[in-house]
Amino acid sequence: MSCVQSAPPRPELAPFVRAYAQRTVERNDLSWTQSVPAQLEQVLNLEFGALPGIRHRERDISKEILIGGAQSGFSGTLHLVPRVDSFAVFFWPSGWSHLFNIPLTEITNHFHDATLIHGTEMRTLWNRMGEETAFARRVKIIEEFLLNRLSSAMPRSKITLAAEFLFMRHGSVSVPKLGRQGALSLRQFERLFRTNVGMSPKHFARIARFQSALDAKIANPARTWLDIAHSFGYYDQMHMVHDFGQLGRNTPSQVLTEMGDVRPPALVSSGISAPQRSQ
């Protein structure tokens, strides 16, 4: 039977990391496929068993260590097979970039072989984690690795602070107001946001609202989609259905069914009380 474990980060890493998750698929399990809709987290994937089949933007990816950025549209599919043993770190939208001094746009809408970016330190991390099977031990190893990056973390710019604020507010922030807060005209703000983040602020806010609606339903399945639509500022339920069709390629209920456990419990719950960011 497939098992997914998840956990939040320690406080020192909470401004960068949203959650950790580990998936194990038993040798006698059947294969199955999950869809991966638009999302804003940066995600580090480490594979220690059979490689899952990742179909991203009509391209197949098979790597032991992948770093992926925000996805501005439907990302693709994840095909799970027996003996998969995966560990993932879900970062805030700019968390990985700030810890490793990698511009957001370098990985937005992409998955990269992390060893090509970070060399031997990433392979050493993979070897250490692969020697353990217990989730708690792997979390301890990855946190030691990430804590060593804190002293060299890149300071946040006005644009990444604005992106994080949009994310934490579930997209319900006036884009012109964000520009004025940074002493920028709307055109300047939109241009800088697209250059630094890899998508427009309006589209970023749209995905933030979409993700928040999804997570709200996962956290409380008894909530109606109509209630969720009203809570997250959709004009009406059909407006939400349209967004789900654009960003998840299906109706709200079907998106939820097809993605399965792609968004683990610790990731979903981290959106309820997002940590304060230091500048």
C-alpha positions as CSV (number, residue, x, y, z in Angstrom):
1,M,0.0,0.0,0.0
2,S,1.2,3.5,-0.8
3,C,2.1,5.6,2.2
4,V,2.6,9.4,2.4
5,Q,4.1,11.0,5.4
6,S,4.5,14.8,5.9
7,A,5.8,17.2,8.4
8,P,6.3,21.0,8.8
9,P,9.9,22.5,9.0
10,R,11.6,23.7,12.2
11,P,11.0,27.4,13.0
12,E,14.4,28.6,11.7
13,L,13.5,27.2,8.2
14,A,9.8,28.2,8.2
15,P,10.4,31.4,6.3
16,F,11.8,29.3,3.4
17,V,10.2,25.8,3.7
18,R,6.5,25.0,3.8
19,A,6.6,21.2,4.3
20,Y,8.4,17.9,3.8
21,A,6.8,14.8,2.4
22,Q,7.8,11.2,1.8
23,R,6.0,8.7,-0.4
24,T,6.6,4.9,-0.4
25,V,4.9,2.5,-2.8
26,E,5.0,-1.1,-1.9
27,R,6.3,-3.7,-4.4
28,N,2.9,-5.4,-4.8
29,D,0.9,-2.1,-5.4
30,L,-0.6,-1.4,-8.8
31,S,0.7,1.5,-10.8
32,W,-1.4,4.7,-11.1
33,T,-1.2,8.2,-12.4
34,Q,-1.9,11.5,-10.7
35,S,-2.3,14.9,-12.3
36,V,-0.3,17.9,-11.2
37,P,-2.2,21.3,-11.7
38,A,-0.7,24.8,-11.6
39,Q,1.2,25.5,-8.3
40,L,3.5,28.2,-6.9
41,E,5.8,26.2,-4.6
42,Q,9.4,25.5,-5.6
43,V,9.9,21.8,-5.0
44,L,13.0,19.6,-4.5
45,N,12.4,15.9,-5.3
46,L,14.8,13.2,-4.3
47,E,14.2,9.6,-5.6
48,F,15.7,6.7,-3.8
49,G,13.8,3.8,-5.4
50,A,12.1,3.2,-8.7
51,L,11.8,6.4,-10.7
52,P,8.3,7.7,-11.1
53,G,7.2,8.8,-14.5
54,I,7.0,12.6,-14.6
55,R,5.3,14.0,-17.7
56,H,6.0,17.8,-17.8
57,R,4.8,19.9,-20.6
58,E,4.8,17.1,-23.1
59,R,8.3,15.9,-22.0
60,D,9.2,12.9,-20.0
61,I,11.6,13.5,-17.0
62,S,13.5,10.8,-15.1
63,K,16.1,12.0,-12.7
64,E,17.1,11.1,-9.1
65,I,17.3,14.7,-7.9
66,L,15.0,17.4,-9.5
67,I,14.3,21.0,-8.5
68,G,11.1,22.5,-10.0
69,G,9.8,26.0,-9.9
70,A,6.3,27.5,-9.9
71,Q,4.1,26.2,-12.7
72,S,1.9,28.8,-14.4
73,G,-0.5,26.3,-15.9
74,F,-1.3,22.6,-15.7
75,S,2.1,21.0,-15.0
76,G,1.5,17.4,-16.2
77,T,1.2,14.0,-14.6
78,L,3.0,11.8,-12.1
79,H,3.0,8.1,-12.8
80,L,3.7,6.0,-9.7
81,V,5.0,2.5,-9.8
82,P,5.9,-0.2,-7.3
83,R,9.0,0.5,-5.2
84,V,8.9,4.2,-5.5
85,D,10.6,5.9,-2.6
86,S,10.4,9.7,-2.9
87,F,11.2,12.6,-0.6
88,A,10.1,16.1,-1.4
89,V,10.8,19.6,0.1
90,F,8.0,22.1,-0.7
91,F,9.5,25.6,-0.5
92,W,7.6,28.9,-0.4
93,P,7.4,30.5,-3.8
94,S,10.9,32.1,-3.5
95,G,12.3,29.9,-0.7
96,W,14.7,27.8,-2.7
97,S,15.8,30.8,-4.7
98,H,16.7,32.8,-1.7
99,L,18.5,29.9,0.1
100,F,20.6,29.0,-3.0
101,N,20.8,32.4,-4.8
102,I,19.0,31.1,-7.9
103,P,16.7,33.6,-9.7
104,L,13.0,32.5,-9.6
105,T,12.8,32.8,-13.4
106,E,15.6,30.2,-13.8
107,I,13.2,27.5,-12.6
108,T,9.7,28.9,-13.1
109,N,7.9,26.4,-15.5
110,H,10.9,24.1,-15.4
111,F,12.4,21.1,-13.7
112,H,16.1,20.9,-13.6
113,D,18.6,18.2,-12.6
114,A,19.7,19.7,-9.2
115,T,23.1,18.1,-9.5
116,L,23.9,20.3,-12.5
117,I,23.1,23.4,-10.5
118,H,24.6,22.5,-7.1
119,G,27.1,19.8,-8.0
120,T,28.6,17.4,-5.5
121,E,26.8,18.9,-2.4
122,M,23.5,17.7,-3.8
123,R,24.8,14.2,-4.6
124,T,26.3,14.0,-1.1
125,L,22.9,14.9,0.4
126,W,21.2,12.3,-1.8
127,N,23.7,9.6,-0.7
128,R,23.2,10.5,3.0
129,M,19.4,10.4,2.8
130,G,19.4,7.3,0.8
131,E,21.2,5.4,3.6
132,E,18.2,6.1,5.8
133,T,14.6,4.9,5.3
134,A,12.9,6.5,8.3
135,F,11.1,9.7,7.4
136,A,12.2,11.5,10.6
137,R,15.8,10.7,10.0
138,R,15.6,12.0,6.4
139,V,14.0,15.2,7.7
140,K,16.8,15.7,10.1
141,I,19.4,15.3,7.4
142,I,17.8,17.7,5.0
143,E,17.3,20.3,7.7
144,E,21.0,20.1,8.6
145,F,21.7,20.7,5.0
146,L,19.3,23.7,4.7
147,L,20.3,25.3,8.0
148,N,23.9,25.5,6.6
149,R,22.5,27.7,3.8
150,L,20.9,30.3,6.1
151,S,24.0,32.5,6.6
152,S,24.4,32.9,2.8
153,A,20.7,33.3,1.9
154,M,20.0,36.0,-0.6
155,P,18.1,39.1,0.7
156,R,14.5,39.5,-0.5
157,S,13.8,42.1,-3.1
158,K,10.7,44.3,-3.3
159,I,9.3,42.1,-6.0
160,T,9.8,38.8,-4.2
161,L,8.3,40.3,-1.0
162,A,5.3,41.4,-3.1
163,A,5.0,37.9,-4.6
164,E,5.1,36.3,-1.1
165,F,2.5,38.8,0.2
166,L,0.2,37.9,-2.7
167,F,0.7,34.2,-2.0
168,M,0.0,34.5,1.8
169,R,-3.1,36.6,1.1
170,H,-4.4,33.9,-1.3
171,G,-4.2,36.3,-4.2
172,S,-6.7,38.8,-2.8
173,V,-4.5,41.9,-3.0
174,S,-4.8,44.8,-5.5
175,V,-2.0,44.6,-7.9
176,P,-1.9,48.4,-8.5
177,K,-1.7,48.8,-4.7
178,L,1.3,46.5,-4.5
179,G,3.0,48.6,-7.1
180,R,2.3,51.9,-5.2
181,Q,3.7,50.4,-2.0
182,G,7.0,49.8,-3.9
183,A,6.9,53.3,-5.3
184,L,6.3,51.9,-8.8
185,S,3.8,52.6,-11.5
186,L,1.5,49.8,-12.5
187,R,3.4,49.2,-15.7
188,Q,6.8,49.2,-14.0
189,F,5.6,46.8,-11.3
190,E,4.1,44.4,-13.8
191,R,7.2,44.4,-16.0
192,L,9.5,43.9,-13.0
193,F,7.3,41.2,-11.6
194,R,7.2,39.3,-14.8
195,T,11.0,39.6,-15.2
196,N,11.8,38.5,-11.7
197,V,9.1,35.9,-11.1
198,G,8.4,34.5,-14.6
199,M,4.7,35.4,-14.8
200,S,2.4,38.4,-14.4
201,P,1.3,39.4,-10.9
202,K,-2.3,39.0,-12.0
203,H,-1.7,35.4,-13.1
204,F,0.4,34.7,-9.9
205,A,-2.6,35.9,-7.8
206,R,-5.0,33.8,-9.8
207,I,-2.9,30.6,-9.0
208,A,-2.6,31.6,-5.4
209,R,-6.4,31.8,-5.1
210,F,-6.8,28.5,-7.0
211,Q,-4.3,26.7,-4.7
212,S,-6.0,28.1,-1.6
213,A,-9.4,26.9,-2.8
214,L,-8.0,23.4,-3.4
215,D,-6.3,23.3,0.0
216,A,-9.4,24.5,1.8
217,K,-11.4,21.6,0.3
218,I,-8.6,19.1,1.1
219,A,-8.4,20.4,4.7
220,N,-12.2,20.3,5.2
221,P,-14.0,18.0,2.7
222,A,-17.4,18.8,4.2
223,R,-17.1,22.4,2.9
224,T,-19.1,23.1,-0.2
225,W,-17.5,24.4,-3.3
226,L,-20.0,27.3,-3.2
227,D,-18.8,28.3,0.2
228,I,-15.2,28.0,-0.9
229,A,-15.9,30.2,-4.0
230,H,-17.3,32.9,-1.8
231,S,-14.5,32.7,0.8
232,F,-11.8,33.2,-1.7
233,G,-13.3,36.1,-3.7
234,Y,-14.6,34.4,-6.8
235,Y,-17.5,36.3,-8.3
236,D,-19.6,33.1,-8.2
237,Q,-19.2,29.3,-8.4
238,M,-19.0,29.4,-12.3
239,H,-16.1,31.8,-12.1
240,M,-14.2,29.3,-9.9
241,V,-15.1,26.4,-12.2
242,H,-13.6,28.4,-15.1
243,D,-10.4,28.9,-13.2
244,F,-10.1,25.3,-12.3
245,G,-10.7,24.4,-16.0
246,Q,-7.8,26.7,-17.0
247,L,-5.3,25.8,-14.2
248,G,-6.3,22.2,-13.5
249,R,-7.9,21.1,-16.8
250,N,-11.1,19.8,-15.1
251,T,-14.0,20.6,-12.7
252,P,-13.1,21.3,-9.1
253,S,-14.2,17.9,-7.8
254,Q,-12.4,16.1,-10.7
255,V,-9.2,18.1,-10.2
256,L,-9.2,17.0,-6.6
257,T,-9.8,13.3,-7.5
258,E,-7.2,13.2,-10.2
259,M,-4.4,14.9,-8.2
260,G,-4.8,12.4,-5.3
261,D,-2.3,13.1,-2.6
262,V,0.0,15.4,-4.6
263,R,-0.6,18.0,-1.9
264,P,0.2,16.3,1.5
265,P,-1.4,17.2,4.8
266,A,1.5,19.3,6.2
267,L,1.6,21.4,3.0
268,V,-2.1,22.0,3.1
269,S,-2.1,23.0,6.8
270,S,0.9,25.4,6.4
271,G,-1.3,27.8,4.4
272,I,-3.6,28.3,7.4
273,S,-1.0,30.2,9.4
274,A,1.8,31.3,7.1
275,P,5.0,32.5,8.9
276,Q,5.9,36.2,8.9
277,R,8.8,37.1,6.6
278,S,11.8,39.1,7.5
279,Q,13.1,41.6,5.0
